Amino acid sequence: MRRQRGVFLLTALGLLLAGCQKAPPADGPIELVFWHGANPQANRIVLEGLVERFNRRHPDIHVRAVDAGQPDQQIPKILAAVIGGSPPDLLWYNATLTGQLVKADAIVPLDAYLAREPVLGQVFPNLLPATRYRGQTWSLPFDTNNLAVFYNKRLFAAAGIKTFPRTWEAFFDLARKLTVDQNGDGRPERYGFRLPLGKGEWTVFNWLAWYWGAGGELLKQGKPQIASGAGVAALTYWQRFLDPSRPAASLSQPEQGYLFDDFFAGRVAMQVSGPWTLRELAQNQMSYGIFPLPQGAVAATSIGGEQLFLMRTSARREQASWQFAKYILSTEFQSAWATGTGYLPVTIEAARSPSYRAFLKRNPQLQVFLDQLPHGHNRPLDPTYPQISDALGQAVEQALQHVRTPAQALEAAQREAELIVRTQPGDTGF
């Protein structure tokens, strides 16, 4: 009954959206709706400026950029729009939604376009797997990023720290050293590290970097590997930071692990994030540095960033959307977006462009993210991944709140994931 109610609500919302969408005039410029979730506001301003640049050069096409909200908030909107027959023309979202969109026949395969105009030829090779699913190309990389450790230079200098930890154990010892409880009341005034609390994708995205670092592989031939030795090792490691007798990390507010407020205030010495944070750090005049994620069994990080999807609409609108899609892979767009936001460029040519090399010289910390790209892992594109991620997020939250041991939490998530795969089979391999 609950599932039927959810489908009804999505259908109703989709029909409402369809009723609100106006058809463009046939004799004027074609208006394309572009849904995105660019954050913070400074990044939205950069994106809007680049969209307007495209519009000025294409008088027959007008792209209207619409902020669709945070990623976790967008999925119901996207699915409702698809069901209601009123999708946007262009969608900016991470690759994990690919399987669901293909299953719903909501996006356009790009291979025919690419056969005529092979614009993926300049893209960094390890970003290409996120574009392909079931033997076809379904998206173009819009931007990319990965995770590393941001640290407070002032606190490091005061503690006499001159080298960066390379292993999990060294990183844990450093976090403990940087945790300060001045009055001995068991509530430190400053924590060495910040862990994200919540069941959402930000927490899972963070934790997967450590899971992969422990040698894990989330899906093998379509079968979940959540409760593997790597999973237990990674979650046990995170839980160690929260030892009540001697904590080395604090938890964020629920679903706000990406916020840097406590880092800015000096209440947290180290926090994991990506290159999109650089602009915010510069605006706060923060003295900070970046070093790679410490190595577990192997060097690893999570690859993030967004893809550009062309939604199924009409032949005319899809052709116009392809013009914008080509634009986002141009050296001009990629170098401007990267220098304006801190995201990494997705093409080799843009990374070598004079403007980006100059930007890299002014922001040498970005080199850490570029150096980590070969060790990065993409999340699965299988349509079951969002539900598997939900199960995994619950397990991480339960372990961090000491509701269950890491092994117990992951075993429960494993059972749920196996049920999801069994009842909603995705791929047997990808």
N, C-alpha and C positions, 0 to 999 in steps of 0.2 A: 504493500500500500504506500509506503513512504517513497519508494522508487517511482511509482505511478504519479504520485503527487508532484515529485520533483520534475518529471517529464512534462506534466501539465503546466507547471509554473514556467519552465523554460519556453514551452511553446507559446504560452500567453504573452510572455515578455517579448519573444521574438516577433509575434504578430503586432504587438504595440510598436516595436521599433520599425517594423515594415511600414506601418501606417504613418509614422512620423517622417519617413525618408521621402524627400522630394526628387522626382525624376529631373535630370538636367535638361535644358533646352537642346534640341537636336541641332540647331544652327549656330550655337555659341561654343565657347571653349568647354571641353569636357572637364567636369569637376570630379576629382578623385578624392575619396576620403581615406586618410592615412591614420590608423590608430597606433599610438605608441605609448610608452610609459617612461619616457626620459626623465630622470631625476638626478640631482636636485633641480631647482628652478633655473639655476645658471645653465645647466645642460639643455633644458627645454628652450631657452633663449637662443643658444647656439644652433639647435636643430631647426627651430623656426626660421632663423636667418638663412640657413642653407636651403630649406624648402622654398623660401621666397626667391632665392637666387635661381633655382630651377624654374620657377614659374615665370620669371622675367625672360628667361631664354626660350621658353616654350609657350608662346602666346595662345596656342591651341589647346593647352592642358593647364589646368589649375589644381594643384594638390593642396588640400586643406588638412593640416596636421591637427589631430584631436588627441588630447591627453586622456588615455583610457584608465589611468590609475595605476596602483602598484600591481606587480605581476599576479599575486595571489587573488587580487580583486578582479582581474581582467577575465579569467577563464569563464565565469558564469556569463559575462557580457558577450564574450566571443561566441560561446556555444548557443546562447539565446539568439544572437544575430544570425548565425548560420541556420538554425532551425526555422527561424522566422523568415528566411529568405531576404534578409537585409544586411549582409555582411559589409564591412568596409572593403574598399578596393585593395588596400595595402595594409599589411599587419606586421608590426614590429614586436617580436616575441622571441623568447629563447627556444632552442631547438627541441626541448622536451615535449612540446605540444605537437610535433610533426605527426606522430603516429595517430593521434586522435583526429587531426584535421584530415589526414589521408582517409582514415576509416569513414569519416563523415562526407567524403567527396567534396571537401570545402575549398581545396587549394588546387592550383594549376601546376602540373609538372612542367619543368623548365627546359627539358632536354631539347625540344624542337627549337626553342629560342637560342639555346647555347650552341647547337649545331651550326647555326648561322653566324652567331656572334659569341665566340668562346671567351667570355669575360672572366671565367674562373681560372684562366691560365696563370694569372699573376697572384692568386690567393695562396697564402702559406699552406703547404700540403696538409699539416695536421689539423687544419680547420675544415677540410673538405668532408670528412666523415659526417659532420653535423648537417651537411646539405643533402645527404643521400639516404634513401630509405627504400627497401624492397627493390633495389636495382634502378631507381630513378632519382632525379634531382628535384627537390621540392622547395628549396629556399636558397637565398644568397646570404653570405655572412655580412652583417651590417657593421658590427664592431666586435672586438674580442677583449677579454681580460682574463686574469687568473688571480689567485689568492696568494698573499705574502704577509709577513708580519710587520706592522708599523710599530715604531717604538719612540718613546719620548727621550730625546737626546739629553735634555737637562737632567732627567732622573738617572739615565745611564752614567753620565759624567759624575754625578754626585756619589754614585755607588762604585765608582772606579772601574766600570765595565768597558773594556776596550776591544773585545772580540765577540763575535756572534756565535751562538750555539748551532752546531751542525746536526746534532742528534736529538731524539726525543728526550733522553735522560738529561742531557745538558740543558735543554730548554726548560724542562720542569725545574731543575735546580735553580736556574736563573729566575724564573717566575717566583719561586719561593724566596729567593734572596731579595727581590724587589718588593715583596709584600711587607708592609710596615703596620704594626699594631702598637702604637706609642704608649697607650695606657694599659695594655694587657687585658682588655675586657673581652677579647675574643672576636671583636668586630674591627678588623683592620681599617685604618684610615686610607690606606692605599693598597691596591692589589697588583700583583705582578702581571696578571693576564685577565682578559675578559672573554668569557664563553657565552655564546648566544643561547638564550632560553626560548623555547617555543617549538611547535610542531610543524611550522611552515617551511617553505622551500629554502629560505635563507639559512636556517639551522642545518638542514640536510645538505645543502650545497657546501657549507663549511665542513661538516663532519666527514663527508665523502672524501675530501682531500686527505684526511688522516687515514681513512679506511683504505684508500688506494695506496697510501704510503706504507701501510702494513702489508701490502701485497694482495689486497682484495680485488675481486671482480664481481660486480653487483649481479650481473646476469650471465650465466653460461648456457649457451644454446637455449635461451628462453627460460631458464630455471633460476630462481632467486638464490643468492648465496649470502643472505643477510647474517645468519647466525654462524658464519664460518669462523675459523680461528682469527682471521684478519679483523672481522667485525668485532669480536669480543676484545681483542687486543686494543683496537682503536677506542672503543667506548670505555673500557676500563681505564685507559690512559686519561681520557677526559675527566672521568669521575675522580681520579686521584687528585686533581687540582682542587676539588671541593671537599677534601677531608675536613670535617668539622673541627677536629683538634688542631689542625694547622693548615688552613686554606692557603692556596697559592693563586686563586682566581676568584672572581666574582661573576655572578650571572647577570645578564642584561635583563631589562624589563621584558615581559612576554612579547615575542614577535618584533622586538626592536634591537636585535643584536647588531644591526648595521649602523646604529647611531653612535656618534663619537663624543657625546657630551661629557662623559666621565673621563675620557682620554684627554680632552681639552682642559678639563679642570684639574688634571694631575692625579685623579683618583684611580686611574688605571695606567700602568706603564707600557703595556703591549696589547695590541689588538689586531686581529686578522681582518683584512679587507682587500680591496682591489684598487686599480689605478684611477677609477672614477672619483676616488676620495681626495685626490690631490688638490683640486680646486678649492674644496671646502677647507682643507688644511691651510692652504695659502691665505684664504680670506681670514682665518683665525690667527694668522701670523705665528703658526706653531713651529717650533724647532723640533723637527722629527727626522727619522731615518727609516729605511726599509731593509729587511733582509729576507732571504728565502725561507719558506717553511722548512723546519728541521726534518731531517730524513729519518724514516723508520726503517723498514726492510729495504725500501727503495725510495728514490727521490720522486715526489709526486706533488701535483696541485690540481685543483678543479678548474677546468676551462669554463668561463662564463661568456657573457656577451649575448647579443641578439641576432636573430636572422630576419630577413625580409621575405614575407610570404605574399604571393599574388593570389588573391581570393577569386573563386569562380564567380564571375558576374556576367559579362557579355564579351564577345570577341573584340568589339571596339574598345571597351574599357580595359580589358586585359592587355591589349596592345599598347595602350597609353600607359598602363602601369609598368610595362616592361621598359619603357623609356626612362621612367624614374628609377627602376631597379638598376639599369645600367649606370645611371648617374651616381648612385651610392657607392659603386665600386670604382669610380674614377679617382685618379690620384688627387685631383683638386678636392673632392668631397672628403676622401679618407684622411688626407693630411689636415684639412681644416677641422673635421670632427675630432680627430685625435688630439690636435694641439689645443682645441677649445675645451675639451672635456677631460683629458687624461686617459681615455680609452686607448687601446693599442690599435694601430692600423691593421687591416686584414690583408693588405696586399704588400708584396715585396717592394714594388715600385714606390708606394707611398712611404714605406718605412725608410727608403733611401732618398726621399725627396729633400731638397735643401731646407724647406721650412720645417720638416719633422726632425731632421738632424740638428738644426739650430735649437728646436724645442727640447730635444733630448739632451743637448749640451747644457741648457738652463735647468733641466730637471733630470739629473743623472740617476735619481732613484728609480726611474722607469726602466732602466736597464735590467733591474732584477726581474721584472715581469717578462721582458723579452727573453732573457736567458732561461726562464722557467718554461717557456712555451713547449719545448720538445718533451718535457716531462708531464705535460698536462693531459687530463682525462676528460672526455665528454660524458655527460649523463646519457643513458639509453634513450633512443627515440621511440621505443616500443609504446603502443597506446596504453599499456598497463602501467607505465612508469609513474604517472601522477598518483595513482592509488597506492602503488608500492612505496612511493615517497611519503605519503601520508602515514602509512604503517611504520615506516622507518623513523619519521619525525616523532611519533608517539613514543617509540622505544628510546630515542635519545633523551626526550624530555623526562620520561620516567626514571631513567638511570641518573640523570643530573639532579633530580629532586629526591633521589634515594628511595623512590617508591618500589623499585625492583633492582636486583643486581643487573649488571650489563648483560650477563648470559641469559637471565630470565626474560628481560625486556626484548632482547634480540630473538629469542626462541619464539616468543609470542608474535613478533613481527614476521618472522619466517613463516609461521603457520598461516597467518593472514595473507602474506604475499603468495604463498603456494595456492591458496584458495582463489585468489584473484586471477592468477595465471591459468588455473584449471578451468575456471568458469568463464573467463574472458580471454581466451588465448590470443596472444599477439603474434610475435614471430618465434621461430625456432632458432633463429640466429640472425645476426646483423653485423 
